């Protein structure tokens, strides 16, 4: 009798189980003791398997795609610095990079999230916030935001944004160094008090910078290397978001934007785009297609295009 191979859903559930018992044990309390057979986990694994197949069609390697399925266990919160200078510097290229980045994030996360949208998107320089944002809504919400003064990362913003388990993606430039670290340290102490030594794993912070401000680069490096908080933080190399728009580099950079603060292997990863252009192409050409589906994901049923 031939051996039966595990289904994509079983492979993904096993991956999640291994992570919750190992590297991500700090968030295990938010999930059933036994993942296999749990109805909610089964539903999430089906959607995650669909996501894995779709993004592999667009060039993502099999192992990376399975790792990205971890997003099904998290809420993604976007906190975006839409400082007015982004609209005028570099002939508006920075604001275009911001919009393309948001579309890429939404395109991937919508495939795995239970509601199919990023839950909240908040802007530092506007009192407006948006919920259930898909890729086709990005241009509209960026246009609506203004340059109103808004308290940066104060408790009212962070307290409502950081769901558990959750991860926060921030595009920042020139934030006060003491403020960011202060807020994140207070959150880590709160979670450690509630859930024990690994409680702070319930929140992960991924930073990515648009532009080349030297103070912002220094700020991000100091946060990434912080002895107390560094394990919950990852910072993208300067210029990553511009490189991510290039098809040959996307799947070397976009996964780090999602997973750098979640998995050690991606925290330590330097995108190949910053090492060798030829190596980047070799990785993409060597992708595994065993979990790909025949479904074309240029446009999903709800009409939202994918911006891969």
N, C-alpha and C positions, 0 to 999 in steps of 0.2 A: 504494500500500500504506500503510495507516494506521501511524503511529508507535506502537511499543509503549511503554507507560508502565512506569516502574520499579515493582517490587513493594515492598510495605512493608519486607520484609527487606533489599532492595537500598538503599532510602532510609536505613535505620538503619545498615547496614554502611558506607555512604558517609559518614554523619555521624561514626561512630566513627573512620574512617580520617582524615578531615579533622582531628579533634581530636588524634589521636595524632601527626600530622605538624605540628601547630601548637601550640595552647595547652597540650595535655597531652603534649608530646613527652617529658617526663621519665619517663612510664610506658610508652613505646613498647617498651622492651626486654623487657617482660613478655608481649608478644604477637608473632604472626608478622609478618614484614616485609610480607607481602601478605595482607590480611584476606580479600579475596574468594577464595572457593574453599577456605578452610581449614575442615575439618569441625567443629571446636569452635566457631569463630566463627559458622558457618552455623547450628548448633544454638542458640547463644545468641541470634542475630538472630531466629529463629523465635519463641522465647519472648518476646523483647523486643517483637516486633510484636504478639503477642497482648496483652501488657500495655498497649501504646499504645492499642489498640482498646478495651480494657476501661475504662481510666481516662478516656478521652474520653467514654464513655457516662455517666460520673459527673460530667461537667462540666469536665474538664481540656482546655485548648486544645491543638490539634494540635502546634504548635511546642514547647510545654512538654512534652507527652507524649513526643515524640521525644528531647528533651534528657534526660528522666528515664530513657530507655533506656540511658544511660551507666552506670546502676547495675549493669547486667549484667557490667560489666568490673571491678567492685569487690566486696569483702567489706565488709559493714556490721557494725560492732561497737558495741554499746550499753554505755556505762558510766554508770550511773544513781546519782544521789545520793538515797537514800531516807531522809534524815534524819528522825528520829522526829517532829519538830515538824510535818512535813507532814501527819501524820495527825490533828493536833488543831487546827492553825491554820485560820482561815476555815471553821470547821465541817466540816473534812475536804475542802474543795473542791480543795485543792492536790493531794492524793493522787488524787482523781478525774481531775483534769487530766492528771496523770502517766499514769494507766492509759489514758485516751482517746488520749493522744499515742502511747504505745507500740503501741496497737492500730492506729492510723493508719499508723505507720511499718511495722509488720509486714504490714499489708494490701497496701501498695504493693510492698514489697521481695519479698514472697513470690511475686509475679507474674513477677518477672524473675530471681530468684536460681536458680542451678542446682539447689540442693536444696530450694528453695521455702520456706526458713525463714531468719530471722536466725541467724547462726552462733552467737556467744556473746552473752549478756546478763549483765553483771556489775553488782553493786551495791556502792557505796562503804562502806556501813555494814552489810555482811553478808559472811560468808565463803562464802556460797552463790553459785554461778554456774549459768547455764542455757544449754543448747545447742538449736539448731533450734527456736526459739520462733515459734509462729504466733499470730495475734490472739486465738484462744480460750483461750490459755494464760496471757495477761497477768494476769488477776485472780488466778489461782492462784500465780504466781511472786511477785507483789507481796505477797500475803498471807503467803507463806512467809518472806520476808526479815524479819530482826529488826534491832535497833539495836545489834548487836555492833560493837565498835570494830575497824576494819580500816585498815591503813596507806593513806593517800590517795595514789593514783597513784604508788606506788613501782615500782621496776623489775620486780618480779615480776608486777604487774598489767599494766603497759604492755607489757612484753616479750612476754607471751603474747597480748595483745589486738591488737596492731598487726600485722596481716597485710599483705602487699604484693602488689598495690596494695590499700590499704584506706582506709576512712574511719571515724572514730570520732564517734558522736553522744553528747554528754554533756549531761545535765540537772544543773546544779550550783547550789549556793547557799553562799556564804561560804567558798570554798576559800582556803587561803593563797596569796597572789599569787605569791610566789617559787617555790613548789613546781610549780605548773602550768607556768610558763614554763621552769623549769629542765629538767623532763622533756622538754618539746617541743623545746627547743633541743638537748639531748643527742641526741635522735632525729634531728633535722635534720642535725646534724654527722655522725652515723654514716652516714646515707644519702648525704650529699654525698661522704663519703670513699669509699663503695662504688661509687656510680653517677655521680659527677660533679656539676656545678653544679645540674642540675635533678633530682637524685636525691630531694630531699625531697618532690617531688610524689607520691611513692609512698604518702604518708600525708597525709590531710586531716582537719582537726578542725572539727566543727560544734558550737557551743555553743548551748544554749537554756535559759532560766531560767524556773523556776516561782516565783512570788512577786514581791515588790517590794523585796527587801533592797538598800539603797543601796550597800553594800560590794560585793555581787555584781555590781550594774550597773556599778560602776567597774572591777571586775576584768575583766569581759568587754569593756568598751570599750578598756581598755589592751591587751588581747590582740589585739583586732581591728585596732588601730592600730599594733601593734608593727612597727618598721621591719625587724627581722630575720625575724620569723616570720609577720607579718600576711598574706602571700600564701597561706599554707597554712591559714589560720584564718578562719572566719566566725562571727559572733555574732548571734543573732536579737534583734530589739527586745524589750524587756521587755513582757510581756503577749501576745506572739505566740501562745503555746500555748493561751491561753484563747480568743483570737480564732479560732484554727484550728478550733475545734469548731463554729463557726457555718457552715452550708452555703454562704452567699454568699461567705465569705472563705477557705474551705479551700484552693482551688486557687491562691490568691495567696500562701499562707503555706507549705503543705506542700512545694511544690517548692523553696522556699528552704531549708527544713530539710534536704533531701536534697542540693541542688546549690550552696548558698551557698559551701561550701569547695572546690567542684570547678570551677566555671565563673565567670569574671570577671563575666559579665552578671548572674548571680544573687548574687554577692558584693556588687555595687553596688546591688542591687535593694532598694527599700524596699517592703514589702508594701502593696498598695493599701488594705488595711483600716486602715492608719495614715495614709492620705491623704484618702480620700473614700469613704464607703459607696456613693454612687451610681455612682462609677467602677467599683467592684468588681463591681457587678451588670452593668454594661455589658460588661465583659470576659467574664464568664461567659456572657452571652447571645449573644456573638459567636463562640462556639467553632466550629471547623471539624470536620465529621463525616466527612470522606472516608476516614479510616482506622478508623472504628468497625465493629464486628462485630455480628452479630445475637445473639451469645451473651449471656445474662443472667448477670451475675457476682454475684448476691446471695449464692449459696452455691457454693463450688467443689466439685470431685469428692471432696476429702478431708473435706468437712464443715465446714471452717473458714469462718465467715462473713467477708465483707469489711466493714470499719468505715469506709466512706467517708462 
